[in-house]
Amino acid sequence: MSPFPKKSLGQNFLIDEDIINLIIEIGKINKKISVIEVGPGNGSLTEKILEKEPKDFTVIEKDERLVDILNEKFGSKIKIINKDMMKIEYSDHLKKNLIIFGNLPYNISTQILVKWIKIQNLSTFCNKLILMFQKEVADRIIAAPNTKNYGRLSILSNWRMEIKKIIDIEPRSFNPSPKVRSTLLTFVPKNEFFELNDPKNLEYITNIFFNQRRKMIKKPMKFLFRNFEEVAKELSIDLNLRPQNLEILTYFKICKYYENLI
């Protein structure tokens, strides 16, 4: 019998066979594919992944109770890393043709996504990420400019990823049932993207703008640049707009301009 999910670890185990099968179908796993699964829980998805006979299979699970269950169920068929998923250097696990699966704990889902986005050679690190988020977070990830959910996470996520929404998932698909709906998203790393010196600068820039998302962008531009009016003119930015009105590419250009000054 599986141990009861820990609320402190944000555990909600996926139990819906239809959703599990959909995830497997999207993964298109074969014998040339390597797999990393983060937060495997009691191994419901793990079992289905193994049926597709991936080249190699690593799971990352912090909860020692679940590690014991996974070892008992799958033995040497999987490699288990018993660590916090936030404390792993994923670039150390570079493999050709890698897919990452994850039913991410709600409390750290955005942090782990941003950690992956910042991997230096992202497009050579993995082929695809198939990830589950709280619907509210997923809506922010895929939000377009001029919408209420558009913000820092939308800009950071779309910088180096092609993102596709697959399906919204009802609480009853999990044990225990969360109080909110979830959403399944796929992420494919871009081979070509806007070159920035350091992703931390994009985090900084977007933080400055969206801290006061209802204010006109004149204030953050003035904070970032002494000659803010000249910068705005050069980048064709209307200073009377609000942060949610600017296109994603505009934020990349602002960030690049800022990087050239520091």
LOMARVEX-876546 format. One record per residue (C-alpha): x, y, z. Coordinates in steps of 0.001 Angstrom, whole numbers, plus 500000, padded with zeros to 6 digits. Layout:
BEGIN
+--------+--------+--------+
:     px :     py :     pz :
+--------+--------+--------+
:      X :      Y :      Z :
...
+--------+--------+--------+
END
This chain:
BEGIN
+--------+--------+--------+
:     px :     py :     pz :
+--------+--------+--------+
: 500000 : 500000 : 500000 :
: 501333 : 503452 : 499081 :
: 502075 : 505921 : 501876 :
: 499677 : 508830 : 502145 :
: 500893 : 511809 : 500092 :
: 502736 : 514489 : 502064 :
: 501083 : 517905 : 501975 :
: 504428 : 519534 : 502882 :
: 505930 : 518200 : 499631 :
: 502944 : 519228 : 497530 :
: 502239 : 515611 : 496616 :
: 499168 : 514770 : 494536 :
: 499557 : 511394 : 492840 :
: 498164 : 511030 : 489326 :
: 495760 : 508066 : 489236 :
: 493779 : 508697 : 486031 :
: 494684 : 505976 : 483515 :
: 493402 : 508020 : 480564 :
: 495647 : 510958 : 481442 :
: 498606 : 508650 : 482075 :
: 498101 : 507045 : 478657 :
: 497811 : 510479 : 477032 :
: 501142 : 511535 : 478571 :
: 502795 : 508356 : 477274 :
: 501346 : 508933 : 473802 :
: 502720 : 512502 : 473712 :
: 506146 : 511284 : 474858 :
: 506648 : 508979 : 471869 :
: 509199 : 506986 : 473884 :
: 511326 : 504381 : 472138 :
: 514585 : 502511 : 472696 :
: 516656 : 505535 : 471624 :
: 515024 : 507872 : 474147 :
: 516401 : 508608 : 477617 :
: 513904 : 509623 : 480288 :
: 514024 : 511648 : 483484 :
: 510878 : 511652 : 485605 :
: 510710 : 514152 : 488455 :
: 508316 : 513464 : 491306 :
: 507295 : 509934 : 490242 :
: 505158 : 509456 : 493338 :
: 504076 : 505832 : 493677 :
: 505145 : 504981 : 490111 :
: 501886 : 504944 : 488123 :
: 503427 : 506848 : 485196 :
: 506827 : 505226 : 485777 :
: 505338 : 501797 : 485098 :
: 503860 : 502921 : 481761 :
: 507112 : 504596 : 480708 :
: 509019 : 501352 : 481365 :
: 506647 : 499473 : 479070 :
: 507995 : 501612 : 476204 :
: 511558 : 500405 : 476969 :
: 513480 : 503702 : 477016 :
: 517242 : 503628 : 476528 :
: 517716 : 504577 : 480181 :
: 515443 : 505885 : 482887 :
: 516205 : 508103 : 485885 :
: 513652 : 509194 : 488477 :
: 514137 : 511974 : 491008 :
: 512244 : 511534 : 494259 :
: 512850 : 513389 : 497525 :
: 510503 : 511321 : 499716 :
: 512375 : 508298 : 501112 :
: 509102 : 506445 : 501700 :
: 508394 : 506575 : 497987 :
: 511986 : 505664 : 497104 :
: 511485 : 502396 : 499008 :
: 508283 : 501695 : 497063 :
: 509905 : 502520 : 493705 :
: 512861 : 500256 : 494514 :
: 510518 : 497439 : 495463 :
: 508393 : 497887 : 492320 :
: 511065 : 498451 : 489694 :
: 514459 : 497469 : 491129 :
: 517326 : 497940 : 488692 :
: 515018 : 498933 : 485816 :
: 515293 : 502550 : 486928 :
: 517998 : 504715 : 488491 :
: 516651 : 506577 : 491520 :
: 518093 : 509893 : 492700 :
: 516867 : 510527 : 496241 :
: 517254 : 514316 : 496274 :
: 515271 : 517529 : 496191 :
: 514576 : 518247 : 492499 :
: 515548 : 521889 : 493061 :
: 519028 : 520954 : 494286 :
: 520098 : 518891 : 491294 :
: 522398 : 520186 : 488572 :
: 520431 : 518880 : 485610 :
: 523178 : 519731 : 483131 :
: 525214 : 516946 : 484809 :
: 522641 : 514506 : 483436 :
: 523147 : 515466 : 479799 :
: 521952 : 512669 : 477533 :
: 521126 : 512476 : 473859 :
: 517395 : 512332 : 473052 :
: 516200 : 513136 : 476578 :
: 512577 : 513678 : 477608 :
: 511665 : 515040 : 481045 :
: 508310 : 514099 : 482581 :
: 507015 : 515804 : 485684 :
: 503893 : 516121 : 487798 :
: 505393 : 519107 : 489577 :
: 504632 : 519964 : 493213 :
: 502532 : 523125 : 493134 :
: 504721 : 524874 : 495690 :
: 507910 : 524803 : 493569 :
: 506625 : 524347 : 490011 :
: 507618 : 527792 : 488743 :
: 511030 : 527609 : 490416 :
: 511924 : 524289 : 488812 :
: 510681 : 525452 : 485399 :
: 512852 : 528577 : 485557 :
: 515807 : 526424 : 486643 :
: 515400 : 524302 : 483492 :
: 514968 : 527345 : 481256 :
: 518314 : 528681 : 482486 :
: 520282 : 525539 : 481535 :
: 522978 : 526830 : 479224 :
: 522711 : 524327 : 476361 :
: 519014 : 523692 : 476743 :
: 518296 : 522539 : 473177 :
: 521054 : 519920 : 473376 :
: 520127 : 519006 : 476947 :
: 516670 : 517672 : 476167 :
: 514184 : 517140 : 473325 :
: 511009 : 517837 : 475236 :
: 509530 : 518438 : 478679 :
: 506042 : 517120 : 479462 :
: 504914 : 518816 : 482642 :
: 501847 : 519214 : 484791 :
: 501075 : 522473 : 486597 :
: 498317 : 523998 : 488636 :
: 496017 : 525505 : 485973 :
: 496514 : 529029 : 487314 :
: 500284 : 528694 : 486814 :
: 499888 : 527132 : 483357 :
: 497650 : 530040 : 482334 :
: 500449 : 532447 : 483277 :
: 503033 : 530411 : 481352 :
: 501081 : 530467 : 478084 :
: 499512 : 533927 : 478433 :
: 499762 : 536364 : 475516 :
: 500384 : 540117 : 475749 :
: 497360 : 542283 : 476616 :
: 495849 : 539598 : 478838 :
: 495544 : 539606 : 482629 :
: 497754 : 536505 : 483093 :
: 500626 : 537837 : 480970 :
: 503731 : 538578 : 483009 :
: 507207 : 537518 : 484043 :
: 506574 : 533797 : 483738 :
: 505086 : 534143 : 480239 :
: 508158 : 536052 : 479041 :
: 510756 : 533802 : 480680 :
: 509060 : 530591 : 479525 :
: 508629 : 531689 : 475916 :
: 512192 : 532964 : 475655 :
: 513706 : 529538 : 475017 :
: 510706 : 527214 : 474763 :
: 507935 : 526430 : 472299 :
: 504988 : 525718 : 474582 :
: 501774 : 523868 : 473846 :
: 498765 : 523309 : 476069 :
: 497491 : 519737 : 475915 :
: 494577 : 519447 : 478340 :
: 493081 : 520699 : 481604 :
: 492818 : 517990 : 484244 :
: 490147 : 517709 : 486928 :
: 491008 : 517260 : 490637 :
: 489499 : 513756 : 490671 :
: 492397 : 512552 : 488509 :
: 494685 : 512788 : 491554 :
: 494977 : 511307 : 495005 :
: 494422 : 513258 : 497137 :
: 492239 : 515498 : 494979 :
: 493671 : 519031 : 494968 :
: 491306 : 521970 : 495339 :
: 492249 : 523287 : 491898 :
: 492416 : 522043 : 488310 :
: 495707 : 521161 : 486666 :
: 497003 : 521601 : 483128 :
: 499336 : 519465 : 481034 :
: 501852 : 521425 : 478933 :
: 504648 : 520408 : 476581 :
: 507854 : 522404 : 476156 :
: 510232 : 522006 : 473226 :
: 513544 : 523906 : 473564 :
: 514156 : 526361 : 470738 :
: 517267 : 525922 : 468610 :
: 517187 : 529629 : 467801 :
: 516213 : 532251 : 470351 :
: 517060 : 535839 : 471285 :
: 520625 : 535821 : 472623 :
: 521083 : 537337 : 476083 :
: 524246 : 537396 : 478180 :
: 522592 : 536141 : 481351 :
: 519006 : 534956 : 481984 :
: 519190 : 536582 : 485416 :
: 519062 : 539941 : 483651 :
: 515766 : 539010 : 482001 :
: 514417 : 537967 : 485406 :
: 515553 : 541309 : 486825 :
: 514074 : 543387 : 483991 :
: 510699 : 541647 : 484067 :
: 510587 : 541942 : 487846 :
: 511124 : 545704 : 487616 :
: 508293 : 546076 : 485096 :
: 505713 : 543727 : 486568 :
: 506144 : 544778 : 490191 :
: 503853 : 547644 : 489223 :
: 501950 : 546102 : 486355 :
: 499136 : 548660 : 486453 :
: 501469 : 551650 : 486184 :
: 502720 : 553097 : 482917 :
: 506136 : 551777 : 481841 :
: 507721 : 555227 : 482021 :
: 508603 : 554560 : 485674 :
: 510525 : 551257 : 485213 :
: 512226 : 552623 : 482087 :
: 513353 : 555669 : 484060 :
: 514627 : 553374 : 486815 :
: 516665 : 551292 : 484360 :
: 518005 : 553960 : 482025 :
: 519188 : 557533 : 482610 :
: 518366 : 558350 : 478998 :
: 515093 : 556424 : 479131 :
: 513350 : 558603 : 476554 :
: 516112 : 557978 : 474020 :
: 516032 : 554249 : 474733 :
: 512255 : 554204 : 474308 :
: 512544 : 556025 : 471000 :
: 515282 : 553701 : 469744 :
: 513247 : 550611 : 470666 :
: 509948 : 552123 : 469433 :
: 508350 : 551898 : 472863 :
: 505375 : 554036 : 473883 :
: 506056 : 555115 : 477473 :
: 502323 : 555477 : 478135 :
: 501770 : 551730 : 477777 :
: 501547 : 549340 : 480727 :
: 503777 : 546269 : 481221 :
: 501174 : 543805 : 479912 :
: 500940 : 545765 : 476630 :
: 504540 : 545102 : 475556 :
: 505306 : 542174 : 473259 :
: 507640 : 539444 : 474512 :
: 510289 : 540431 : 471955 :
: 510264 : 543990 : 473302 :
: 511316 : 542713 : 476735 :
: 514196 : 540815 : 475145 :
: 515312 : 544011 : 473391 :
: 515072 : 546029 : 476612 :
: 517114 : 543373 : 478388 :
: 519780 : 543389 : 475663 :
: 520022 : 547167 : 475800 :
: 520417 : 546957 : 479574 :
: 523121 : 544269 : 479252 :
: 525107 : 546462 : 476868 :
: 525272 : 549155 : 479560 :
: 526371 : 547027 : 482509 :
+--------+--------+--------+
END
